[in-house]
Amino acid sequence: MKPSVVYYGAEWCADCKRTKYFFSEHSIEYEAHDIDGEPGAREAMLAITDGNSTIPTLVVNGKIYQEPTNDELKGIFGVETMDKSQNKHDVIMIGAGPTSLAAAVYTTREDIDTLLFEKGVIGGLAAITDWVDNYPGFPDGLAGLDLAENLRQQAERFGTKFELGEVSSVKRDGSLIKLQTTSGEFTAKAVLIATGSDYKKLGIPGEDDYYGRGVHFCATCDGAFYRDKRIVVVGGGNSAVQEALFLTRFASKIDVLVRGEALRASEVLQHEIEKNEKISLHFNTTTDEVVGDGKFVNKVIGTNVKSNKKVEFETDGVFVFIGLKPNTAFLEGSGVELDEIGLVKTNDKLETAVDGIFAAGDVRSGATMQIASAVGEGATAALRIREYIEDHKRNS
């Protein structure tokens, strides 16, 4: 008997796109509701989620799931992982952001059997970036979600395979590299680490309690819920300023809380935010607690470090942009060397300390943290991997 599946999401939501990709890959039928374009859909979703606006929201046989991970989706729908006969590949790329997608275009065109593992959204952080204005070849810019989708389609056209799952460990084992994953054990002749980074949290009271009920880490994903409402943005770097400016499309008032005495963002962004009438900057201000009524956020409490007095900001939502942390915890015990902040060390050939394991993109120590350079490193890594595989083939 087929499960009854009701889906609530939006076209601008990268996790919604990931979920629909999962449905398509596994031929799962569902009833779709667009909360941003269908009258009454958002209200219907909030009624069944007790006000939690996290999307996608699924109702499967009467049970509610919000923003399920790829592994949770497999469990919900009883999807089998890959047949073990398919678990051997020439190269496995961990992460499916712009770096791996670009690399896969090169490897698959050379008939190198390539599999990409992704625990989140195909396209990585690029997929949840509102607008990319500095990607070469697009004079008018383009939506991050569109760039990610174009890269995915191009990689798939040449034969790239995707596995929605998470890698828990990587280790050299004789002539191959062995990966333990949520989809079972895999082996490869070469591995590319391109896991990028994830958002840092404040670690304050109320942050976890109100996640999805007023606390967010992605303006592109959740900003549209705050039309004509008041928002607090935490952070003073480029990402915080960019996201605050994006949120002015929806919010009526934005208070930006900056721990330091000045913004760390570029001069261009500083000029833009200072002239925006919807935004108020609050320097020397910590963020100490997110407060709500048990259902929704209504206040942020901080401290003015100059006067040492508590300050309060009434708000409907809090968006936190205080930096990124590398996704490298799974490399513990692998022999891959990390720098002091957890980024992967490589040589000029993008090789790590472990033979056959390469790293590129934002997860690499010394990377410039730009989409264009991540794509370039992906292409370079693909060529190095091809050379590595050919050398080992000749010497075997």
Backbone hydrogen bonds, N-H to C=O, Kabsch-Sander energy under -0.5 kcal/mol:
donor,donor_aa,acceptor,acceptor_aa,energy
5,V,3,P,-0.6
6,V,59,V,-2.2
7,Y,31,E,-3.4
8,Y,57,T,-2.7
9,G,33,H,-2.2
13,C,10,A,-1.3
14,A,12,W,-0.6
17,K,13,C,-1.8
18,R,14,A,-2.3
19,T,15,D,-2.1
20,K,16,C,-2.5
21,Y,17,K,-2.2
22,F,18,R,-2.1
23,F,19,T,-2.3
24,S,20,K,-2.4
25,E,21,Y,-2.6
26,H,22,F,-1.7
27,S,24,S,-1.0
28,I,23,F,-2.5
29,E,27,S,-0.6
31,E,5,V,-2.9
32,A,30,Y,-0.6
33,H,7,Y,-1.9
35,I,9,G,-2.5
35,I,33,H,-0.8
37,G,34,D,-0.7
38,E,34,D,-2.6
41,A,38,E,-2.0
42,R,38,E,-0.5
44,A,40,G,-2.1
45,M,41,A,-2.2
46,L,42,R,-2.7
47,A,43,E,-1.8
48,I,44,A,-1.2
48,I,45,M,-0.6
49,T,45,M,-1.3
51,G,46,L,-2.4
52,N,49,T,-1.1
53,S,51,G,-0.6
53,S,212,G,-1.6
57,T,8,Y,-2.2
58,L,65,Y,-3.5
59,V,6,V,-2.6
60,V,58,L,-0.6
60,V,63,K,-2.8
61,N,4,S,-2.7
61,N,59,V,-0.6
63,K,60,V,-2.1
65,Y,58,L,-2.8
67,E,56,P,-3.6
70,N,119,K,-0.8
73,L,69,T,-2.3
74,K,70,N,-2.0
75,G,71,D,-1.9
76,I,72,E,-2.8
77,F,73,L,-2.2
78,G,74,K,-0.6
79,V,74,K,-2.1
86,Q,83,D,-2.6
87,N,84,K,-1.5
89,H,187,T,-2.2
90,D,113,D,-0.6
91,V,113,D,-2.3
92,I,190,A,-1.9
93,M,115,L,-2.9
94,I,92,I,-0.5
94,I,192,L,-2.9
95,G,93,M,-0.7
95,G,117,F,-3.3
97,G,194,A,-0.5
101,L,97,G,-2.5
102,A,98,P,-2.3
103,A,99,T,-2.4
104,A,100,S,-2.9
105,V,101,L,-1.4
106,Y,102,A,-1.3
107,T,103,A,-2.5
108,T,104,A,-2.5
109,R,105,V,-1.2
110,E,106,Y,-0.8
110,E,107,T,-0.8
111,D,108,T,-1.7
112,I,107,T,-2.3
113,D,111,D,-0.7
115,L,91,V,-2.0
116,L,161,K,-2.7
117,F,93,M,-2.8
118,E,163,E,-2.1
123,G,96,A,-2.9
124,G,121,V,-2.4
126,A,123,G,-1.0
127,A,123,G,-0.6
127,A,124,G,-1.2
128,I,124,G,-0.5
128,I,125,L,-0.9
129,T,126,A,-1.4
130,D,128,I,-0.5
132,V,142,L,-3.2
133,D,131,W,-0.7
138,F,135,Y,-1.5
141,G,138,F,-2.1
142,L,132,V,-1.9
144,G,129,T,-1.2
144,G,130,D,-0.7
147,L,143,A,-2.2
148,A,144,G,-2.5
149,E,145,L,-2.1
150,N,146,D,-2.5
151,L,147,L,-2.2
152,R,148,A,-2.3
153,Q,149,E,-2.5
154,Q,150,N,-2.2
155,A,151,L,-2.4
156,E,152,R,-2.6
157,R,153,Q,-2.1
158,F,154,Q,-1.1
158,F,155,A,-0.5
159,G,156,E,-1.4
160,T,155,A,-2.2
161,K,114,T,-2.0
163,E,116,L,-2.6
165,G,118,E,-1.0
165,G,163,E,-1.2
168,S,180,Q,-3.1
169,S,180,Q,-1.4
170,V,330,F,-0.5
171,K,178,K,-2.3
173,D,176,L,-3.2
176,L,173,D,-1.6
177,I,188,A,-2.7
178,K,171,K,-3.1
179,L,186,F,-3.3
180,Q,169,S,-2.0
181,T,179,L,-0.5
181,T,184,G,-1.4
182,T,166,E,-2.1
184,G,181,T,-1.5
186,F,179,L,-2.7
187,T,87,N,-2.3
188,A,177,I,-1.9
189,K,89,H,-1.0
189,K,90,D,-0.9
190,A,90,D,-1.6
191,V,356,G,-2.6
192,L,92,I,-2.1
193,I,191,V,-0.5
193,I,358,F,-3.1
194,A,94,I,-2.2
194,A,192,L,-0.7
198,D,325,K,-2.6
200,K,323,G,-2.2
207,E,204,I,-1.7
210,Y,206,G,-1.8
211,Y,208,D,-1.3
212,G,215,V,-2.1
213,R,210,Y,-2.0
215,V,210,Y,-2.1
216,H,318,V,-2.7
222,D,218,C,-1.9
223,G,219,A,-2.9
225,F,222,D,-1.6
226,Y,223,G,-2.2
227,R,224,A,-0.7
228,D,250,F,-3.2
229,K,226,Y,-1.6
231,I,253,K,-2.6
232,V,317,G,-2.5
233,V,255,D,-2.7
234,V,319,F,-2.6
235,G,233,V,-0.5
235,G,257,L,-2.4
241,V,237,G,-2.2
242,Q,238,N,-2.9
243,E,239,S,-2.6
244,A,240,A,-2.3
245,L,241,V,-2.4
246,F,242,Q,-2.0
247,L,243,E,-2.3
248,T,244,A,-0.8
248,T,245,L,-0.7
249,R,246,F,-1.8
250,F,247,L,-1.7
251,A,247,L,-2.6
252,S,229,K,-2.3
253,K,229,K,-1.2
254,I,278,K,-2.8
255,D,231,I,-2.5
256,V,254,I,-0.6
256,V,280,S,-3.0
257,L,233,V,-2.9
257,L,255,D,-0.6
258,V,256,V,-0.6
258,V,282,H,-2.9
259,R,257,L,-0.5
264,R,236,G,-2.9
265,A,236,G,-1.1
270,Q,266,S,-2.5
271,H,267,E,-2.4
272,E,268,V,-1.8
273,I,269,L,-2.5
274,E,270,Q,-2.2
275,K,271,H,-1.2
276,N,273,I,-0.8
277,E,275,K,-0.6
279,I,276,N,-1.3
280,S,254,I,-2.7
282,H,256,V,-2.7
283,F,281,L,-0.5
284,N,260,G,-2.9
285,T,258,V,-2.6
286,T,284,N,-0.5
286,T,303,T,-2.4
288,D,286,T,-0.6
288,D,301,I,-2.3
289,E,301,I,-1.9
290,V,205,P,-2.7
291,V,289,E,-0.5
291,V,299,K,-3.1
293,D,296,F,-2.0
297,V,213,R,-1.4
298,N,291,V,-2.6
299,K,291,V,-1.9
300,V,313,F,-2.0
301,I,289,E,-2.7
302,G,311,V,-3.1
303,T,286,T,-0.7
304,N,309,K,-3.0
305,V,284,N,-2.6
305,V,303,T,-0.9
308,N,304,N,-2.6
309,K,304,N,-0.8
311,V,302,G,-2.3
313,F,300,V,-2.4
315,T,298,N,-1.3
316,D,230,R,-2.6
317,G,230,R,-0.8
318,V,214,G,-4.2
319,F,232,V,-2.9
320,V,216,H,-2.5
320,V,318,V,-0.5
321,F,234,V,-2.7
321,F,319,F,-0.5
325,K,198,D,-2.7
327,N,196,G,-2.5
328,T,326,P,-1.5
331,L,328,T,-1.9
332,E,329,A,-1.5
334,S,331,L,-2.3
339,D,343,L,-2.9
342,G,339,D,-1.7
344,V,363,V,-2.8
345,K,337,E,-2.7
347,N,351,E,-1.8
350,L,347,N,-1.9
352,T,357,I,-2.6
355,D,353,A,-0.5
357,I,354,V,-2.2
358,F,191,V,-3.3
358,F,356,G,-0.6
359,A,350,L,-2.0
360,A,193,I,-2.0
363,V,360,A,-0.6
364,R,361,G,-2.1
365,S,344,V,-3.3
367,A,364,R,-2.0
374,A,370,Q,-2.2
375,V,371,I,-2.4
376,G,372,A,-2.0
377,E,373,S,-2.8
378,G,374,A,-1.9
379,A,375,V,-2.0
380,T,376,G,-2.2
381,A,377,E,-3.1
382,A,378,G,-2.1
383,L,379,A,-1.8
384,R,380,T,-2.2
385,I,381,A,-2.6
386,R,382,A,-2.3
387,E,383,L,-2.1
388,Y,384,R,-2.4
389,I,385,I,-2.7
390,E,386,R,-2.5
391,D,387,E,-2.6
392,H,388,Y,-2.2
393,K,389,I,-1.9
394,R,390,E,-2.2
395,N,391,D,-1.8
396,S,392,H,-0.7
